[in-house]
């Protein structure tokens, strides 16, 4: 039960984090939002890791750093997708792909899912089609699920899925140190990407205020994620954390009053069912 509770806590944290980050990214480039949140989260995680202790092993450095690269790409692409597309479509679709990646890697390593899991993967593909329909906000501004948004969403889901797999390999005895190295590598990648895209400057005004709320959400969600990955099975934990769009969609409906069509609603239901079936044993 501890692993389940931690996974759900991580899901809530990531869901709220994605909503806030997506809103900020509708006003400035997504990379500029992450440019603010990541370095601060790195400091917070460094302090937590030092206080809690544990040995700094090679595994903590290697797996943490690789996981950080995956998460950095995932967050950057997700914020960009949320900023350009409909939140109530991008977020659930990313979650389905995030949950599917650990399963696919398991199959490649010799695991064979049962019939229920296979059906779940098929339902996920149907969900992809259904949730890809156009959505608008109450102000009449269309946020279309374009090809660019689709590619960003798929890339984000795959990157997040790989992050789960990589962080699951981090040694338990290192405690929170893998998270620090993950955030260090992610921060370096974000700075390089920001410089390459000529976005190496922090935002101002409302986007900056929103970005400053992200580090606490980010650090808390990542701590809960790592603890959950170490306390339970990778497949189970990954699926539970992938339920984070529940918080994102609720906030999008309440705050932005985004409208969800019947087909999109069906797609999200199928998405929820599919991630549960994928995790079934």
Secondary structure, DSSP 8 states (H G I E B T S, - for coil): -HHHHHHHHHHHHHHHHHHHHHHHTTTS-HHHHHHHHHHHHHHHHHHHHHHH-----HHHHHHHHHHHHHHHHHHHHHHHHHHHS-HHHHHHHHHHHHHHHHHHHHHHTT----HHHHHHHHHHHHHHHHHTS-EE-TTS-EE---HHHHHHHHHHHHHHHHHHHHHHTS-GGGTTHHHHHHHHHHHHHHHHHHHHTT--S---HHHHHHHHHHHHHHHHHHHHHHHHHHHS-HHHHHHHHGGGHHHHHHHIIIII-----HHHHHHHHHHHHHHHHHT--
